[in-house]
Amino acid sequence: MEDKRIEEVIYIAGLIKKRRFGQLTEDEAVELESWMNSSETNRRLIEEINEQDILAESLQEMEQYDVDAATRRFFSQTGMDPDKPDTATIISYPAKKILRWVAAAVFLLGAGAIWYLFPAREVGIAQVSINGSVKIVPGGNNAILTLSDGSKVVLDSAANGLLSNQGNTKVIKLQDGKLVYEASAAGATQPTYNTITTPRGGQYQALLPDGTAVWLNAASSISFPTVFNAAERIVKVSGEVYFEVAARHYKKTKTPFIVKITSSSGENVGEVQVLGTHFNINAYDDERAVKTTLLEGAVQCNMSADYKILKPGEQASFSNGKILVEDDIDTDEVIAWKNGSFYFNSNDIGTIMRQISRWYNIEVLYKGEISKEAFSGIVSRESHLEQVLKIMEAGGVKFNIQGRKIIVMQ
């Protein structure tokens, strides 16, 4: 279904942008009106754009974006003739490539555009059932810092500036909320350990003492020394954490950076050893496997007697004492959370709702037979929960919101 409607997605997105700026020709206006009248879903999308003005911010970002060039690239990649759309041959491609091609439509139409333009199947207008008046807002930059003496700092409400001195290391909260560890050049002291923990509905970014940047997703943690050992750097994580590891040398050799992966209860799952690279670790207890995905550089994944060395674009799954490696991974999908989006790529409803549950800090229950539909789409993590669910209902799933509890129904 998706690969048959990509041309429409990009073309209609362009018409909507032109309409916004009063640039539609008479023929184009007729085409857009015809498309809008072809289904109630299409008409609802146009109405929401008019009512909510959801294009305003996106269109400001589009000033330098060449939609025509994106469309030409799309036609070139698919072999379509833009002048003969009715006779064009549609080539079937993996969903992840399709989503890249419609990036222009994402910028133009906002969070719900792709879902509205090619839902999993044609259905009526989404109607999310809401009991009560609770408005469930998205998560934000919320985390707790546990210092070496066991005292805790609520980072989202802490004042900017110096938070603590941990030995010879200063812990500073910057104006943008990021946590930074500045180790002095003084002699090494006895290492002390800090832990950053995000709740459900939280995320946070920090710069470790060696310059390594880390991003924590919801319900995650990282523990680390306030001064790293000269010969090796070891941290411990749970949940989901993205790393951009700073290269560091000791006696003319690169200092290894080792990530020990644990469950939420502290049980050791495996470890990842790197020298300087970008990678993501997903180690949530409710996922089927712990996954490490490499974006740049190289890492070695260790588990009991098994180990694997990853190349960029590969993903290692830790499961049942073995490490399985999959290549050609869509890394944009893997780190979409870090970049402020949900990126669903032919995912089932269970996979999607686990992500939503963690970010919005809600409980998810299922009633009746669970839909086996696969969903693809890109949704802003800044959207309110009701908005996200309405988008998904366009794909055939129904929801009932009861306070902070979501019931998923067929």
Secondary structure in CASP SS format (residue, H / E / C, confidence):
PFRMAT SS
TARGET T0000
AUTHOR 0000-0000-0000
METHOD secondary structure of the structure
MODEL  1
M C 1.00
E H 1.00
D H 1.00
K H 1.00
R C 1.00
I H 1.00
E H 1.00
E H 1.00
V H 1.00
I H 1.00
Y H 1.00
I H 1.00
A H 1.00
G H 1.00
L H 1.00
I H 1.00
K H 1.00
K H 1.00
R H 1.00
R H 1.00
F C 1.00
G C 1.00
Q C 1.00
L C 1.00
T C 1.00
E H 1.00
D H 1.00
E H 1.00
A H 1.00
V H 1.00
E H 1.00
L H 1.00
E H 1.00
S H 1.00
W H 1.00
M H 1.00
N H 1.00
S C 1.00
S C 1.00
E H 1.00
T H 1.00
N H 1.00
R H 1.00
R H 1.00
L H 1.00
I H 1.00
E H 1.00
E H 1.00
I H 1.00
N H 1.00
E H 1.00
Q H 1.00
D C 1.00
I C 1.00
L H 1.00
A H 1.00
E H 1.00
S H 1.00
L H 1.00
Q H 1.00
E H 1.00
M H 1.00
E H 1.00
Q H 1.00
Y C 1.00
D C 1.00
V H 1.00
D H 1.00
A H 1.00
A H 1.00
T H 1.00
R H 1.00
R H 1.00
F H 1.00
F H 1.00
S H 1.00
Q H 1.00
T H 1.00
G C 1.00
M C 1.00
D C 1.00
P C 1.00
D C 1.00
K C 1.00
P H 1.00
D H 1.00
T H 1.00
A C 1.00
T C 1.00
I C 1.00
I C 1.00
S C 1.00
Y C 1.00
P C 1.00
A H 1.00
K H 1.00
K H 1.00
I H 1.00
L H 1.00
R H 1.00
W H 1.00
V C 1.00
A H 1.00
A H 1.00
A H 1.00
V H 1.00
F H 1.00
L H 1.00
L H 1.00
G C 1.00
A C 1.00
G C 1.00
A H 1.00
I H 1.00
W H 1.00
Y H 1.00
L H 1.00
F C 1.00
P C 1.00
A C 1.00
R C 1.00
E C 1.00
V C 1.00
G C 1.00
I C 1.00
A C 1.00
Q C 1.00
V C 1.00
S E 1.00
I E 1.00
N E 1.00
G C 1.00
S C 1.00
V C 1.00
K C 1.00
I C 1.00
V C 1.00
P C 1.00
G C 1.00
G E 1.00
N C 1.00
N C 1.00
A C 1.00
I E 1.00
L E 1.00
T E 1.00
L C 1.00
S C 1.00
D C 1.00
G C 1.00
S C 1.00
K E 1.00
V E 1.00
V E 1.00
L C 1.00
D C 1.00
S C 1.00
A C 1.00
A C 1.00
N C 1.00
G E 1.00
L E 1.00
L E 1.00
S E 1.00
N E 1.00
Q E 1.00
G C 1.00
N C 1.00
T E 1.00
K E 1.00
V E 1.00
I E 1.00
K E 1.00
L C 1.00
Q C 1.00
D C 1.00
G C 1.00
K C 1.00
L E 1.00
V E 1.00
Y E 1.00
E E 1.00
A E 1.00
S C 1.00
A C 1.00
A C 1.00
G C 1.00
A C 1.00
T C 1.00
Q C 1.00
P C 1.00
T C 1.00
Y E 1.00
N E 1.00
T E 1.00
I E 1.00
T E 1.00
T E 1.00
P C 1.00
R C 1.00
G C 1.00
G E 1.00
Q C 1.00
Y E 1.00
Q E 1.00
A E 1.00
L E 1.00
L C 1.00
P C 1.00
D C 1.00
G C 1.00
T C 1.00
A E 1.00
V E 1.00
W E 1.00
L E 1.00
N C 1.00
A C 1.00
A C 1.00
S E 1.00
S E 1.00
I E 1.00
S E 1.00
F E 1.00
P E 1.00
T C 1.00
V C 1.00
F C 1.00
N C 1.00
A C 1.00
A C 1.00
E C 1.00
R E 1.00
I E 1.00
V E 1.00
K E 1.00
V E 1.00
S E 1.00
G E 1.00
E E 1.00
V E 1.00
Y E 1.00
F E 1.00
E E 1.00
V C 1.00
A C 1.00
A C 1.00
R C 1.00
H E 1.00
Y E 1.00
K C 1.00
K C 1.00
T E 1.00
K E 1.00
T C 1.00
P C 1.00
F E 1.00
I E 1.00
V E 1.00
K E 1.00
I E 1.00
T E 1.00
S C 1.00
S C 1.00
S C 1.00
G C 1.00
E C 1.00
N E 1.00
V E 1.00
G E 1.00
E E 1.00
V E 1.00
Q E 1.00
V E 1.00
L C 1.00
G C 1.00
T C 1.00
H E 1.00
F E 1.00
N E 1.00
I E 1.00
N E 1.00
A E 1.00
Y C 1.00
D C 1.00
D C 1.00
E C 1.00
R C 1.00
A C 1.00
V E 1.00
K E 1.00
T E 1.00
T E 1.00
L E 1.00
L E 1.00
E E 1.00
G C 1.00
A C 1.00
V E 1.00
Q E 1.00
C E 1.00
N E 1.00
M E 1.00
S C 1.00
A C 1.00
D E 1.00
Y E 1.00
K E 1.00
I E 1.00
L E 1.00
K C 1.00
P C 1.00
G C 1.00
E C 1.00
Q E 1.00
A E 1.00
S E 1.00
F E 1.00
S E 1.00
N C 1.00
G C 1.00
K E 1.00
I E 1.00
L E 1.00
V E 1.00
E E 1.00
D C 1.00
D C 1.00
I C 1.00
D C 1.00
T H 1.00
D H 1.00
E H 1.00
V H 1.00
I C 1.00
A C 1.00
W C 1.00
K C 1.00
N C 1.00
G C 1.00
S E 1.00
F E 1.00
Y E 1.00
F E 1.00
N E 1.00
S E 1.00
N E 1.00
D C 1.00
I H 1.00
G H 1.00
T H 1.00
I H 1.00
M H 1.00
R H 1.00
Q H 1.00
I H 1.00
S H 1.00
R H 1.00
W H 1.00
Y H 1.00
N C 1.00
I C 1.00
E E 1.00
V E 1.00
L E 1.00
Y E 1.00
K E 1.00
G C 1.00
E C 1.00
I C 1.00
S C 1.00
K C 1.00
E C 1.00
A C 1.00
F E 1.00
S E 1.00
G E 1.00
I E 1.00
V E 1.00
S E 1.00
R C 1.00
E C 1.00
S C 1.00
H C 1.00
L H 1.00
E H 1.00
Q H 1.00
V H 1.00
L H 1.00
K H 1.00
I H 1.00
M H 1.00
E H 1.00
A C 1.00
G C 1.00
G C 1.00
V C 1.00
K E 1.00
F E 1.00
N E 1.00
I E 1.00
Q E 1.00
G C 1.00
R C 1.00
K E 1.00
I E 1.00
I E 1.00
V E 1.00
M E 1.00
Q C 1.00
END
